[in-house]
Amino acid sequence: MKSVKWFVVLVFAVVTASAITAMAIQRQSRKTEPRGDTQRFQVRGEVRSLDVEAKSIRIKHEEIPNYMAAMTMPFEVRDASLLRGLKAGDEIGFELVVTKEDSWIASIHRLSEASAEAVSDISQLAAKEIQRVQVGETVSDFAITDQNGRAVRLKDFRGKAVLLTFIYTRCPLPNFCPLMSKNFASLQERLEKEFPGKFQLLSVSIDPQFDRPDVLKQYAARYTKDDSTWTYGTGTPEQSDAIGALFGLVQERAGGLINHDLRTALIGPDGKLVHVWKSNVWTPYEVQRRVEELFAAGR
């Protein structure tokens, strides 16, 4: 009889321990499983450039089925050690993680080292990135059409600090064009409180054939209710390319999407270039401080 009791106790203990273990595993899996809005893509591509300090890598990648056409663009890595040992021209495989608010590369493995042909292509790309206007020089005037269908020129904003960035409304990555627009929305609020009437935001489309004024007007409504200090601009592809070239913006059109990097420029009230941010890591606070310094200097 005693042996039966001990057997029952032993079975109960085993079942209880198993249940506790299962619950622990279930809790752990809930912690590590990605959220339902997270997408993961396994992608192949070629390294075009690296910026370890900024935790950024530009990759010429293959098509990502049901998500993005083949293109060349910079990506964020959260662990700078992923870039260790890589160089321009290397063929790589990587995992791209995309959420509603962000995207980044979670892992990278090298498939092969750079070829002579790849190095030559990269040299040509670097030549395109040379911005035509340098800090301290006057930014050449240009014409665009705003979201209300009105003709606008850069010189119309002379006497104000102008913040200019590049977007397109069909941009698929949340930390590219959508992030630029969110940052500009924050800047508009900040600068309106500190420098009312002394600034202008300018978002220039790099997809002007699709981003006509009515499309830009709908897009603008997502981010602002005041278009008096925030202009969205479009025009011809030639106009868009020329404006981008002023700041060294690299862009290529492919399959309805745009291969592009990022540029955000601060132009002083005197029309001279003050600074260019060449990635998406800048913050509204950082730019606000630059504007404060600009006005404090009396430019």
N, C-alpha and C positions, 0 to 999 in steps of 0.2 A: 504493500500500500504506500509505504514511504517513497519507494522508487517511482511510483506513478506520480505522486505529488511533485517530487523533484523534477520529473520529466516535464510536467505541466509548467512548473516555474521556469525551467530552462527554455521551453518553447516560447513562453510569454516574453522572456528577456530578449530572445533572438528577434522576435517579431517587433518588439518595441525599438530595439536598436536599429533594425532595418528601416523602420518608419522614420526614426529621427534622422538617419543618414539620408534617406530619400528626400526629406524636407529640406535638409541642408543643401543637398545638390540642387534641388529645385530653386531655392533662394539664390544660390550662386549663379545658376544659369540665367535667372531673371536679371541679375546684375550685369552679366557679361553679354547677353543677347542684344543686338542692335535694336533700336526703336523701329517701329513699323515704317517710319518715313525715311529710313536710311537705305541707300542703295550702294552696292559694292560692285565695281567693275574691274575685271582683269584685262590689262591693256599692254600692248607692245609699242615701243617708240624709240626715237633717237634723241639723245641729249644734245641740246643746242647751246645751252649755257647754264652756269651754276652761280649761285650767290649763297654761300654757306652761312654768312653772317645774317642774312635776311631769311634764311631757311626757305629758299626758293630755287626751283629748277625749271628751266624752259625745255619743253619736249615737243618734238615733231611726232605726233602719235597717229596711229591708225584709226579707222572709224570705230566708234563705240556703238554697237548696234542698238537701235531704239533709244539712243540718247544724244549722240554728238557725231558730226561728220569728222573725217580726218582733218587735223589742223595742227598748227604750231602755237603753243601758248605756255605761259608760266603757271606752275602749280606750287602750292604750299606744302611743305613737310613739317610735321610737328617735332620730329626728332632729327636734328641736324646730322647725327651720325649716319643716317641713311645715305647722305651725299658723299661720305668718306670714300676716297679711292676712285670716284667717278670723274670722267672728263668729257668735254664736248666731243661729240661724234660716236660715243659708245651706244651700242644697241642694248636696250633694257626692257624688262618686263616690270610692271608695277600694278599695285592695287589702288584704285581711286575710290574714295569714300565720299558720298554726296548726301547731305541732309537738306532740309528746307532752308537752313540759314548759312550753311558752310560747305566747303569741300576741301579735301586734302589727300595727299598720298600717304598711305599707311605702311607700305612696304615696297622695296625696290630690289631687283636682282639683275646683275649684268649678264647679258646674253653673249655679247662679243665686243671687242675693243674697236676703237675708231678706225675707219678706213681713210685713205688719202682723199677720196672723193668727198666724203662727209666733211672733212676738215676744210676743203675748198669751198663747199656750199656755205659753211658756217662763217667763213671769212667774208663772203659776199653779203650775208645777212647782217653782219656787224657793220658793214659800210652803210647799209640802209638806216641803221639806228642812230647815226650821227645827226643830232638835232641842228637845224639850220639857224636857229636864233639862240644866242648864248646869254647867260645871266648878265644883266647890265645893258643889254642891247634892246633897242625898240622893236617890239613885235610888229611885223608887217600887218597892215590893215587887211581885212578880208570881209566878204559878204556872206550872209546866210539868210534863210527864211525861218522865222520863229514858229512856235506852235499855234499861233493865231493867224499865220499866213502873211505876216508883215515882213518886209525887207529890213534887215538889221545889219549894221557894220560894227566891227570891233571899236572903231573910233567913236561910236555913239556913247561908249561908256568911259571915255576919257574923263579924268577927275575922280574916278572911283577905283577901288581895288577890285580887280576882276579875278575870279577863280574859275578856271576852265578845265573841264574833264571830257572824256569821250565815252559814249555808251552806244548800245543799240538795243531796241526793245525786245528782240527775240533772244538775247544772250541767255544761255542755259545755266551758267554757273552762278550760284548765289553770292559768292564772294568776289565776283567781277563787276559787271555793270550794275546789278541790283545793289551791291554794297556801295558803289560810288554814289548812287542816287540816295541811299539811306544816309550816308555821310553828309551829302549836300543838304539833305533835309534838316539834319542836326545843325549844320553850319548856318543855314538860313535863320534858324531860331536864335542861335547864339549871337550872330553878327547883327541881327535886327535889334537886339537888346542893347548891344554895345556901340554899334556904328550905323544907326538908321540913316538911310539915304546915301551912304558912303561906300556901298559895295554892290557887286553884281555877280551872280552865279551864271555860268554858261555851260550847258551840256550839249556837246556837238555829236550828232549821230554819225557813226561810221557805216551805217546801212541806209543811205539816203533814198535809195529806190523803193524800199519798203516803208521806211519811217517818214512818211509824208506828214504835213502839219496836223491833220486830223488824228493820225496814229500817235504822234508825239503829245498832242493835247490830252488824249485819254491816258497815256502813260504818265504824264506829268501830274494828273489828278490823283494818282496813287500816293504821291509824295508831298504835294504842296497845294495849298488853297490860294497862294499869293504868287502870281506869275510876274508881278512888277519887278521883283528882284531876282527872278530865276528864269532864264531864257533857255528853251530847248531849241536847238538849231538843226536845220537840214539844208539840202541844196542838191547839187549834182555830185556824182561820184568824184569828179575832178576837183570840185571845191573841198569835199571832205578829205580827199587824199592830200591836198595842198596844205590844209590846216594841220592835219596830223603830222606831216613832214616837218613843219616848223619846230615841233617838239620831239622829233625822233620816234614817233609812233609807228610801229610795224603792224601792218594789216594786210591780209589776203582774203579774198572772197572765195568760198568753196561750198557748193551744195546748199546755198541758202543761209549758211552760217558764216561768221567772220573769224578768221584766225587773227588774233590781235594780242598785243600786250597792253599795258596801262600807262597812262600819263595824266597827271593832274598838275596844272601850272598856276602860279600866282603872278599876276601882272599888276604892276603898281599904277597909281593914278596918273603917272606921267607916261604910261604906255610901255615902260621897260620891264623886261622879264626879271622877276625876283627869285623864283625858285621853281624847280620841277621835281615832283615826286614820281618815281618810275616803277611803282608797285602798288599793291593794295594795302600795305601795312600802316599807312598814315592814319591818324585819328583826327576827328573834328577838333579836339582840344589842341593838338599840335598845330594845325593850320590856323586856328583862331589866334594862337600865340604869335605866329608869323605875321598875321595881319596887324595885331597890336603893335609889334615891333616896327612894322612898316609905317604906321601912322605916327608912332612916337618919334621916328626918325625924320618926320616931316616931308616924306616923299609924296 
